[in-house]
Amino acid sequence: MPNDGVPSGVGKTMLAQNLGMLALQRGYTVRFTTLSAALADLLKQESLPALERRIRKYTSPSLLIPPRAGPAVWA
């Protein structure tokens, strides 16, 4: 069982994907990414303007869905 207290295999990722699809169908913008992928993407930017543009990539969608966004990720 993961550190967030929710057992694996119960459909957390599928639920997140379905919520994202529903949001898209209703006209919202959605980004689905892992925290590690987002951080790696931000860290490879070579200038402050490039970093600021890339940060907007993650902050501009109406809904940002990081898989496993429980206490284990945010701790």
C-alpha distance (Angstrom), angle and dihedral (degrees) to the residues before:
residue distance angle dihedral
M1 . . .
P2 3.84 . .
N3 3.79 120.7 .
D4 3.82 91.4 -101.7
G5 3.82 90.8 70.8
V6 3.81 95.3 -115.7
P7 3.80 116.2 116.8
S8 3.79 120.1 -123.0
G9 3.77 119.8 -106.7
V10 3.80 98.6 36.3
G11 3.81 95.8 113.1
K12 3.82 104.5 -98.2
T13 3.81 93.7 142.6
M14 3.80 92.7 43.9
L15 3.80 90.1 50.7
A16 3.82 90.2 50.5
Q17 3.81 91.0 49.0
N18 3.80 92.2 48.5
L19 3.81 91.5 49.3
G20 3.79 88.5 50.5
M21 3.80 92.0 50.3
L22 3.80 91.2 48.8
A23 3.80 90.3 50.5
L24 3.83 90.1 50.3
Q25 3.80 91.0 50.1
R26 3.80 88.8 53.3
G27 3.79 92.3 52.5
Y28 3.79 101.5 -98.5
T29 3.78 124.0 132.7
V30 3.80 115.9 -119.6
R31 3.80 135.8 -168.4
F32 3.81 119.7 -168.5
T33 3.79 112.8 -168.0
T34 3.75 141.4 139.4
L35 3.77 118.7 -109.0
S36 3.81 91.1 -122.3
A37 3.83 92.2 52.4
A38 3.80 91.8 48.6
L39 3.81 92.8 48.8
A40 3.81 92.6 46.3
D41 3.79 89.3 50.4
L42 3.81 92.3 50.2
L43 3.80 93.9 45.5
K44 3.80 94.0 55.1
Q45 3.81 93.2 60.5
E46 3.79 109.8 111.9
S47 3.80 102.0 -156.6
L48 3.78 138.5 36.1
P49 3.83 93.1 -115.0
A50 3.82 90.0 50.9
L51 3.80 90.6 48.5
E52 3.81 91.5 49.3
R53 3.81 91.0 50.7
R54 3.80 90.7 48.6
I55 3.81 92.3 48.4
R56 3.81 88.0 56.1
K57 3.81 87.0 56.9
Y58 3.79 88.2 64.8
T59 3.81 99.6 35.3
S60 3.80 100.4 44.4
P61 3.84 100.6 67.5
S62 3.78 117.3 92.8
L63 3.79 89.6 -129.3
L64 3.80 128.8 29.3
I65 3.80 113.5 -167.4
P66 3.80 115.4 -165.2
P67 3.82 110.3 -177.7
R68 3.80 114.3 -119.9
A69 3.79 93.3 15.8
G70 3.76 92.6 171.6
P71 3.80 132.9 119.6
A72 3.82 91.4 -73.1
V73 3.81 90.8 62.2
W74 3.80 97.3 42.5
A75 3.81 98.3 39.0
